[in-house]
């Protein structure tokens, strides 16, 4: 009789991860793909860092982010890379990478204002379906988007 009890106990732990995956998969219907490219005004790609979107959803904050690739492209995700983001209006900032080396990035043309939601001037609305979010950065000391 013990082998039967042992066998049924083995099936329960194996089923739990499958159940969790099924439940997690149901929530992804609320996420919509968001991808884009970060460039300077002259079309030169911004080759590193993270694009971070933030929105207030009732009392809860929702954050989506994506790593900027060497060609300037990125894809956003909330809980996992590239999974997308919920519909809504977001404020945006660019984390240029290692913040300890921000002064070197500023000297190379990255405008520090893009590192703060309040000063970046960047906003994006995620809509149902696929979303394309091109980001054009002004060089240090210039205004624009």
C-alpha positions in Angstrom: 0.0 0.0 0.0 2.9 2.4 0.6 4.0 2.5 -3.0 0.5 3.7 -4.0 0.6 6.5 -1.4 4.1 7.4 -2.5 3.2 7.4 -6.2 0.2 9.7 -5.6 2.4 12.1 -3.6 4.8 12.3 -6.5 2.0 13.3 -8.9 0.8 16.2 -6.8 4.1 18.2 -6.7 4.5 17.5 -10.4 1.0 18.9 -11.1 1.5 22.1 -9.1 4.0 23.8 -11.6 1.7 22.9 -14.5 -1.3 24.5 -12.7 0.8 27.6 -11.9 1.8 27.9 -15.6 -1.8 27.6 -16.7 -2.9 30.4 -14.3 0.0 32.6 -15.2 -0.8 32.2 -18.9 -4.3 33.4 -18.4 -3.1 36.8 -17.2 -0.9 37.4 -20.2 -4.0 38.2 -22.3 -3.8 41.6 -20.7 -0.3 42.3 -22.1 0.3 43.8 -25.5 3.7 43.7 -27.3 5.7 46.9 -27.1 8.9 47.3 -29.0 10.8 50.2 -30.4 14.2 51.8 -31.0 16.1 54.4 -29.1 18.1 56.8 -31.3 19.5 60.3 -31.2 18.1 63.0 -33.6 20.6 62.1 -36.3 19.5 58.4 -36.3 22.5 57.1 -34.4 21.2 54.3 -32.1 21.5 54.7 -28.4 23.3 51.3 -27.7 22.7 50.5 -24.1 20.6 50.8 -21.0 17.0 50.2 -20.2 13.7 51.8 -21.3 11.4 51.9 -18.2 7.6 52.8 -18.4 5.5 53.5 -15.3 1.8 54.1 -14.8 -0.5 54.5 -11.9 -3.3 51.9 -12.0 -5.6 52.8 -9.2 -3.5 52.5 -6.0 -1.0 50.2 -7.7 2.0 51.1 -9.9 2.7 49.2 -13.1 6.2 49.1 -14.5 7.4 47.7 -17.8 10.9 47.6 -19.0 13.2 46.5 -21.8 16.9 46.2 -22.3 18.3 48.4 -25.1 20.3 46.3 -27.6 23.4 47.6 -29.4 21.3 48.6 -32.4 19.0 50.7 -30.1 16.0 48.2 -30.2 14.1 47.1 -27.2 11.0 45.0 -26.2 9.1 45.6 -23.0 7.9 43.2 -20.3 6.3 43.6 -16.9 7.1 40.2 -15.2 9.3 38.7 -17.9 11.3 40.0 -20.8 9.4 40.7 -24.0 6.0 39.7 -22.6 4.4 43.1 -23.3 2.6 45.6 -21.1 -1.0 46.4 -20.0 -3.1 49.0 -21.9 -2.6 52.5 -20.5 -0.7 55.8 -20.5 2.9 55.6 -19.2 5.6 58.0 -18.2 9.0 57.0 -19.5 12.6 57.2 -18.5 15.9 55.9 -19.9 18.4 54.3 -17.6 21.6 54.6 -19.6 23.1 51.6 -17.8 25.6 51.8 -15.0 24.4 55.0 -13.2 27.8 55.2 -11.5 29.2 56.1 -14.9 26.4 58.6 -15.7 28.9 61.5 -15.9 30.8 59.7 -18.8 27.5 59.1 -20.6 26.6 62.8 -20.2 29.9 63.8 -21.6 29.3 61.5 -24.6 26.0 63.3 -25.4 23.4 61.6 -23.3 21.1 64.2 -21.7 20.7 63.5 -18.0 17.0 64.7 -18.1 16.0 61.3 -19.7 16.8 59.5 -16.4 13.8 61.0 -14.6 10.1 60.5 -15.3 9.4 64.2 -14.4 12.0 65.6 -16.8 12.3 63.2 -19.6 9.3 64.5 -21.6 8.6 61.0 -22.8 5.2 59.4 -22.6 3.6 56.4 -24.3 0.2 54.9 -24.5 0.0 51.1 -24.8 -3.0 50.1 -26.9 -4.5 46.7 -27.6 -2.5 44.8 -30.3 1.1 45.5 -31.3 2.7 48.7 -30.2 5.7 50.5 -31.8 7.5 53.0 -29.6 10.3 54.9 -31.4 12.2 57.1 -29.0 14.3 60.0 -30.3 16.7 61.5 -27.8 17.9 65.1 -28.0 21.7 65.5 -27.5 22.7 67.0 -24.2 21.6 70.6 -23.8 19.0 70.5 -26.6 15.2 70.3 -26.3 13.1 67.9 -28.3 11.9 64.3 -28.3 
